[in-house]
Amino acid sequence: MALPVFDRSRGSALSPHGCTLHGVVRGRSGSETAPPRAGNNLMQAGRSDKPEKPDGRKNRGASGESLVESVRRLILEEIIQATIRPGTMLQLTDLAERYGVSRTPVREALSLLERQGLVTAIAYKGYLVKVIEPSDVHDVYMVRKVVEGAAAELATGRIRPDQ
């Protein structure tokens, strides 16, 4: 995992994703909260040296990744790295503040993750990160065993002598 790099000219740190990290963030109530983690402020990540598009919209950066996809990727990374633990209830407003975006892209990103089976929407409460059961892991490995065996069998039937 890459560490943030301090940029003396700006007086702030840059995450591996090019996001500016400041020392303290003010929450909605005006109270000070913890600084954002590296790579999580998407408002800075979307800025680039490229000019704006003809219709006035800003470029999202070199990757061409949408804001919703960026938020989805960040939430997914945090779930995989166990920064967000299974069984955690996710709130739209908390995630929106964490990533420096509005609630709409967070809602859409969580909806995509729900379709992937990683979170479950709970009405009027938020999204619950699913707990992975041992039976789920077993099922995945059983499917891989069948698919990889069939792929190996097909591949051996197509090998030419010159390979």
C-alpha positions as CSV (number, residue, x, y, z in Angstrom):
1,M,0.0,0.0,0.0
2,A,1.5,3.3,-1.0
3,L,1.9,6.0,1.6
4,P,0.9,9.7,1.1
5,V,3.7,12.0,-0.1
6,F,4.1,15.5,1.5
7,D,4.1,18.3,-1.0
8,R,5.9,21.3,0.6
9,S,4.7,23.8,-2.0
10,R,1.1,23.1,-1.0
11,G,1.7,22.5,2.6
12,S,-0.3,19.3,2.4
13,A,0.1,15.6,1.6
14,L,-0.8,13.9,-1.7
15,S,-2.3,10.4,-1.6
16,P,-1.2,7.7,-4.1
17,H,-4.3,8.7,-6.1
18,G,-3.2,12.4,-6.4
19,C,-5.7,13.6,-3.7
20,T,-4.8,16.5,-1.5
21,L,-5.0,15.5,2.2
22,H,-5.5,18.3,4.7
23,G,-4.9,18.2,8.4
24,V,-8.5,18.7,9.8
25,V,-11.9,18.5,8.2
26,R,-14.9,20.3,9.6
27,G,-18.1,18.2,9.9
28,R,-21.6,19.4,9.2
29,S,-22.0,20.5,12.8
30,G,-18.9,22.6,12.5
31,S,-16.9,20.4,14.9
32,E,-13.5,19.1,13.9
33,T,-13.3,15.5,12.8
34,A,-10.5,13.2,11.9
35,P,-8.5,13.9,8.7
36,P,-9.6,11.9,5.7
37,R,-7.6,8.8,4.9
38,A,-5.2,8.7,1.9
39,G,-7.0,8.6,-1.4
40,N,-10.5,9.2,-0.1
41,N,-11.2,12.8,-1.0
42,L,-12.7,12.5,-4.5
43,M,-13.3,16.2,-4.9
44,Q,-9.6,16.7,-5.2
45,A,-9.1,13.4,-7.2
46,G,-11.4,14.7,-9.9
47,R,-9.3,17.8,-10.5
48,S,-6.7,17.7,-13.2
49,D,-4.5,20.1,-15.2
50,K,-6.7,19.4,-18.3
51,P,-9.1,22.2,-19.4
52,E,-12.8,21.9,-18.7
53,K,-15.0,20.2,-21.3
54,P,-16.8,22.6,-23.8
55,D,-20.0,22.3,-21.9
56,G,-18.3,23.5,-18.7
57,R,-18.0,20.1,-16.9
58,K,-14.7,19.2,-15.4
59,N,-12.6,16.2,-16.4
60,R,-12.6,13.3,-14.0
61,G,-8.9,12.6,-14.6
62,A,-6.8,10.3,-16.7
63,S,-8.7,7.1,-15.8
64,G,-12.1,8.4,-17.2
65,E,-13.7,6.8,-14.2
66,S,-17.1,8.2,-13.2
67,L,-17.6,9.6,-9.7
68,V,-20.0,6.7,-8.8
69,E,-17.4,4.1,-10.0
70,S,-14.7,5.9,-8.0
71,V,-16.8,5.8,-4.8
72,R,-17.8,2.1,-5.5
73,R,-14.1,1.2,-5.9
74,L,-13.1,3.0,-2.7
75,I,-15.9,1.3,-0.6
76,L,-15.0,-2.1,-2.2
77,E,-11.3,-1.6,-1.3
78,E,-12.2,-0.7,2.3
79,I,-14.5,-3.8,2.6
80,I,-11.7,-6.1,1.1
81,Q,-9.0,-4.6,3.4
82,A,-11.4,-4.9,6.4
83,T,-11.3,-1.2,7.1
84,I,-15.1,-1.6,6.8
85,R,-15.8,-4.8,8.7
86,P,-18.6,-7.3,7.8
87,G,-21.7,-6.6,9.8
88,T,-21.1,-2.8,9.7
89,M,-24.1,-0.5,9.0
90,L,-23.1,2.1,6.4
91,Q,-24.8,5.5,6.4
92,L,-25.0,7.6,3.2
93,T,-24.1,10.9,5.0
94,D,-21.1,9.4,6.8
95,L,-19.6,8.0,3.6
96,A,-20.4,11.1,1.6
97,E,-18.5,13.2,4.2
98,R,-15.6,10.7,4.3
99,Y,-15.1,10.8,0.5
100,G,-16.0,14.5,0.0
101,V,-18.9,13.9,-2.3
102,S,-22.7,14.3,-2.2
103,R,-25.0,11.4,-1.1
104,T,-26.2,10.7,-4.6
105,P,-23.0,9.0,-6.0
106,V,-22.6,7.2,-2.6
107,R,-26.2,5.9,-2.9
108,E,-25.6,4.7,-6.5
109,A,-22.3,3.1,-5.6
110,L,-23.9,1.2,-2.7
111,S,-26.7,0.1,-5.0
112,L,-24.1,-1.4,-7.4
113,L,-22.4,-3.1,-4.4
114,E,-25.8,-4.5,-3.4
115,R,-26.3,-6.0,-6.9
116,Q,-22.9,-7.6,-6.4
117,G,-24.1,-9.1,-3.2
118,L,-21.6,-7.3,-0.9
119,V,-24.1,-5.1,1.0
120,T,-27.8,-5.3,1.8
121,A,-30.1,-2.3,1.9
122,I,-32.1,-1.9,5.0
123,A,-35.0,0.6,4.7
124,Y,-34.6,3.8,6.8
125,K,-31.3,2.5,8.3
126,G,-28.6,2.3,5.7
127,Y,-26.6,-0.5,4.1
128,L,-25.3,-3.6,6.0
129,V,-22.0,-5.1,4.9
130,K,-22.6,-8.8,4.4
131,V,-20.8,-11.3,6.5
132,I,-19.0,-14.0,4.5
133,E,-20.0,-17.4,5.8
134,P,-17.7,-20.5,5.5
135,S,-20.4,-22.1,3.3
136,D,-20.1,-19.2,0.9
137,V,-16.3,-19.7,0.6
138,H,-16.9,-23.5,0.2
139,D,-19.3,-22.8,-2.7
140,V,-16.9,-20.5,-4.4
141,Y,-14.1,-23.1,-4.3
142,M,-16.5,-25.9,-5.5
143,V,-17.4,-23.8,-8.6
144,R,-13.8,-22.9,-9.3
145,K,-12.9,-26.6,-9.0
146,V,-15.4,-27.5,-11.7
147,V,-14.7,-24.6,-14.0
148,E,-10.9,-24.8,-13.8
149,G,-11.0,-28.6,-14.3
150,A,-13.1,-28.2,-17.4
151,A,-10.8,-25.4,-18.7
152,A,-7.8,-27.6,-18.2
153,E,-9.4,-30.4,-20.0
154,L,-10.4,-28.2,-23.0
155,A,-6.9,-26.7,-23.1
156,T,-5.1,-30.1,-23.2
157,G,-7.3,-31.2,-26.1
158,R,-6.1,-28.1,-28.2
159,I,-2.4,-28.2,-27.6
160,R,-0.4,-28.5,-30.8
161,P,2.9,-30.4,-30.9
162,D,4.8,-27.1,-31.7
163,Q,3.6,-25.5,-28.5
